[in-house]
Amino acid sequence: MTRPVPDPAPADDPRVVAFRHLLAVTDALRDPDGGCPWDLEQTTRSMAPYVVEEAHELVEAIEDGGPEPPGGDAVSTSAREAGDVLTSLLMVCRIAQDEGSFDAGDAARAASDKLVRRHPHVFANGGSRTPDEVLETWEEIKRAERAADGEDTSALAGIPRALPALQRAGRTCQKAVAAGFHWKVARGALAKLEEELDELREALPEDALARDARPSLEGATRAAVEHELGDVLMAAAFLGGYLSLDPEGLCRSALRRFESRFRHMEAALGGTLAGRSLDEMMAAWRGAKESEAAGGTA
């Protein structure tokens, strides 16, 4: 069943009212007569890093998943961080408006038009039903749009090079799969990871693995190890994609666990690892993992 393109939300919708207020605040900050000196000197280019920073803080708040505040006027951490992202985006739009490029209305209309155009199963008789079908249709429409605009029409087009590498690998995997280049089952992706691990083992000199200190890899050996280790990391990220898991999020979770266990290990050994043997440290590390499993903070 399809539906018509919806009318704009009512003016008295609380979300609209709040959004209008944020627009007014943003405009006031950019007012040449009495606005904020810092905001007035910003450009779209100078604001770009803040957009990225605020987006990462929102992701962190979502992943932390803390308890929601109990009613009243309290606002969750995720809501505050989402608000910061909105503010950054609206500030970019307002600066672009001042520069005569585009404004928040242009950006919102472009987003609405794109969403309607790329969801024919909702707003037209597109026929897609499953999430995989929806994704395939989305990519087909996007490719047609790029062709009409004379842009890159590769199935891998549109993945920002500035994305964190694991996140970019995850998106690349999604696009490759949507284009039809994929294993029939996830076992194929696991086998590919094992194949890349075997190639890494072949590239690593045995004497380098047997040294106490970090080995010094040089020349062709270093280049080969860099190549194969990179392939292992990407294959692991692709396996995550086949399992519908976000490799970037998985790595962040693993890093949080490592940091928590490391800090627990430090505390168990008197606050410092200086002078401790590896056996002592590993015993404390196992204690951290046991505490974690028992519901502790490690």
C-alpha positions in Angstrom: 0.0 0.0 0.0 1.4 3.4 -1.0 0.6 6.8 0.5 0.7 10.3 -0.7 3.6 12.6 0.1 2.6 14.0 3.5 1.7 17.6 4.1 4.1 19.7 6.2 3.8 19.1 10.0 1.3 21.5 11.7 2.7 24.8 12.8 1.7 24.0 16.4 3.4 20.7 16.4 5.8 20.9 19.4 8.7 19.7 17.3 8.0 22.5 14.8 7.8 25.1 17.5 11.1 23.9 19.0 12.8 23.8 15.6 11.6 27.3 14.8 13.0 28.5 18.1 16.4 26.9 17.4 16.3 28.6 14.0 15.7 32.0 15.6 18.5 31.4 18.1 20.9 30.5 15.3 19.9 33.6 13.3 20.4 35.8 16.4 23.9 34.4 16.8 24.8 35.4 13.3 23.1 38.8 13.5 25.8 41.4 12.5 24.2 43.8 15.0 24.7 42.2 18.4 25.4 38.6 17.4 28.2 36.4 18.8 31.7 37.4 17.6 32.8 33.8 17.5 29.8 32.6 15.4 30.1 35.7 13.1 33.7 34.8 12.1 32.9 31.2 11.2 32.7 29.9 7.7 31.2 26.7 6.3 34.8 25.3 6.1 35.6 26.2 9.7 32.4 24.7 10.9 33.0 21.3 9.2 35.2 19.8 12.0 32.6 20.8 14.6 29.9 18.9 12.7 32.0 15.8 12.7 32.9 16.2 16.4 29.3 16.7 17.4 28.2 13.7 15.4 30.9 11.5 17.1 29.6 12.7 20.5 26.1 11.7 19.5 27.3 8.3 18.5 29.1 7.9 21.8 26.0 8.9 23.7 23.9 6.4 21.8 26.3 3.6 22.3 26.7 4.3 26.0 23.0 3.8 26.3 22.7 5.4 29.8 19.3 5.4 31.6 16.8 7.9 30.4 16.0 10.8 32.8 12.7 10.4 34.8 10.3 12.8 33.1 10.0 16.5 34.0 12.3 18.9 32.1 15.3 16.5 32.2 16.9 15.8 28.8 18.8 12.6 28.0 22.4 12.8 27.0 21.5 11.5 23.5 18.9 14.3 23.1 21.4 16.9 24.1 24.0 15.6 21.7 21.5 15.3 18.9 20.6 18.9 19.6 24.3 19.9 19.3 24.4 18.2 15.9 21.2 20.1 14.8 22.8 23.3 16.0 26.0 22.7 14.0 24.0 21.9 10.9 21.7 24.9 11.2 24.8 27.1 11.7 26.3 25.8 8.5 23.1 26.5 6.7 22.9 30.0 8.1 26.5 30.8 7.2 25.8 29.4 3.7 22.7 31.7 3.6 24.8 34.7 4.5 27.3 33.7 1.7 24.4 33.5 -0.8 24.8 29.7 -1.3 21.8 27.9 0.3 19.8 28.1 3.5 18.1 25.6 5.9 15.0 25.6 3.8 17.0 24.5 0.7 18.7 21.8 2.7 15.4 20.5 4.2 13.6 20.5 0.8 16.4 18.7 -0.8 16.4 16.1 2.0 12.6 15.6 1.8 12.6 15.3 -2.0 15.4 12.8 -1.8 13.6 10.7 0.8 10.4 10.6 -1.2 12.2 9.8 -4.4 14.2 7.0 -2.9 11.3 5.3 -1.1 9.0 4.4 -4.0 7.7 1.5 -1.9 6.2 4.0 0.5 5.2 6.9 -1.8 4.7 5.2 -5.1 4.0 1.7 -6.4 7.6 0.5 -6.0 6.9 -3.0 -4.8 10.0 -3.3 -2.6 9.2 -5.0 0.7 12.2 -6.6 2.5 15.1 -4.5 3.9 17.4 -6.0 1.3 15.0 -5.1 -1.5 14.7 -1.6 -0.1 18.5 -1.2 -0.1 18.8 -2.5 -3.6 16.1 0.0 -4.9 17.8 2.8 -3.0 21.1 2.1 -4.7 19.5 1.8 -8.1 17.8 5.2 -7.8 20.9 6.8 -6.4 23.0 5.4 -9.4 20.4 6.8 -11.8 20.5 10.2 -10.1 24.3 10.3 -10.4 24.2 9.3 -14.0 21.7 12.1 -14.7 24.1 14.6 -13.0 27.1 13.3 -14.9 28.7 12.0 -11.6 30.5 8.7 -10.7 28.0 5.9 -11.2 30.1 3.1 -9.7 28.3 1.0 -7.1 31.0 2.2 -4.6 30.4 5.9 -5.3 29.4 8.2 -2.6 31.4 6.7 0.3 33.3 9.6 1.9 37.1 9.0 2.0 37.3 10.8 5.3 35.2 8.2 7.1 37.1 6.1 9.7 38.6 3.2 7.9 36.5 0.4 9.6 33.3 2.4 9.0 34.3 3.0 5.4 35.0 -0.7 5.0 31.6 -1.6 6.4 29.8 0.8 3.9 32.0 -0.6 1.1 30.9 -4.1 2.0 27.2 -3.0 2.1 27.4 -1.4 -1.4 29.3 -4.3 -2.9 26.8 -6.8 -1.6 23.9 -4.6 -2.8 25.5 -4.6 -6.3 25.6 -8.4 -6.3 29.3 -9.0 -5.6 29.0 -11.2 -2.5 29.3 -14.7 -1.1 26.1 -16.6 -1.0 26.5 -17.3 2.7 28.5 -15.7 5.5 30.8 -18.7 5.7 32.4 -17.4 2.5 33.4 -14.2 4.3 34.8 -16.1 7.2 36.8 -18.3 4.8 38.2 -15.1 3.2 39.3 -13.8 6.6 41.1 -17.1 7.3 42.7 -17.0 3.9 44.0 -13.4 4.6 45.3 -14.6 8.0 47.2 -17.4 6.3 48.8 -14.9 3.9 49.8 -12.6 6.8 51.5 -15.6 8.5 53.4 -16.3 5.4 54.6 -12.7 5.2 55.7 -12.5 8.8 59.3 -13.7 9.3 59.5 -16.3 12.1 62.4 -14.5 13.8 60.3 -11.4 14.0 57.6 -13.3 15.9 60.1 -14.9 18.2 61.7 -11.6 19.5 61.0 -10.2 22.9 61.0 -6.6 21.7 58.9 -5.2 18.9 60.6 -6.4 15.7 61.9 -3.9 13.1 60.4 -4.7 9.8 62.1 -3.1 6.8 61.9 -2.9 3.0 60.0 -5.5 1.1 59.1 -7.4 4.3 57.5 -4.4 5.9 55.6 -3.6 2.7 54.3 -7.2 2.5 53.2 -7.3 6.1 51.5 -3.9 5.8 49.7 -5.2 2.8 48.5 -8.5 4.3 47.6 -7.0 7.7 45.5 -4.4 5.9 43.7 -7.2 4.0 43.1 -9.0 7.3 41.5 -5.8 8.9 39.3 -5.2 5.8 38.3 -8.9 5.6 37.3 -8.8 9.3 35.3 -5.6 8.7 33.6 -7.3 5.7 32.7 -10.4 7.8 31.0 -8.0 10.2 29.0 -6.7 7.3 27.9 -10.2 6.4 26.7 -10.7 9.9 24.9 -7.4 10.0 27.3 -6.0 12.6 28.9 -2.6 12.4 32.7 -3.1 12.4 33.4 0.5 13.6 31.0 0.1 16.5 32.5 -3.4 17.3 36.0 -1.9 17.5 34.9 0.9 19.7 33.2 -1.5 22.0 36.3 -3.7 22.1 38.4 -0.6 22.9 36.1 0.4 25.7 36.4 -3.1 27.2 40.2 -3.0 26.8 40.4 0.4 28.6 38.1 -0.8 31.4 40.1 -4.0 31.9 43.4 -2.2 31.7 42.4 0.4 34.3 41.1 -2.4 36.5 44.4 -4.2 36.1 46.3 -1.0 37.1 44.2 -0.5 40.2 44.7 -4.2 41.2 48.5 -3.7 40.9 48.6 -0.6 43.0 48.0 2.0 40.3 51.1 1.3 38.1 52.5 -1.5 36.1 56.1 -0.5 36.7 58.2 -3.4 37.9 55.4 -6.0 37.5 56.0 -9.2 35.6 53.9 -10.3 32.7 52.5 -13.1 34.8 51.4 -10.7 37.5 49.8 -8.4 34.9 48.0 -11.3 33.1 46.7 -12.6 36.5 45.3 -9.1 37.2 43.9 -9.0 33.6 42.0 -12.3 34.2 40.7 -10.8 37.4 39.3 -7.8 35.4 37.6 -10.1 33.0 36.1 -12.2 35.8 34.8 -9.0 37.4 33.3 -8.0 34.1 31.6 -11.3 33.7 30.2 -11.1 37.2 28.7 -7.7 36.4 31.4 -5.5 37.7 32.8 -2.3 36.1 35.7 -3.9 34.3 
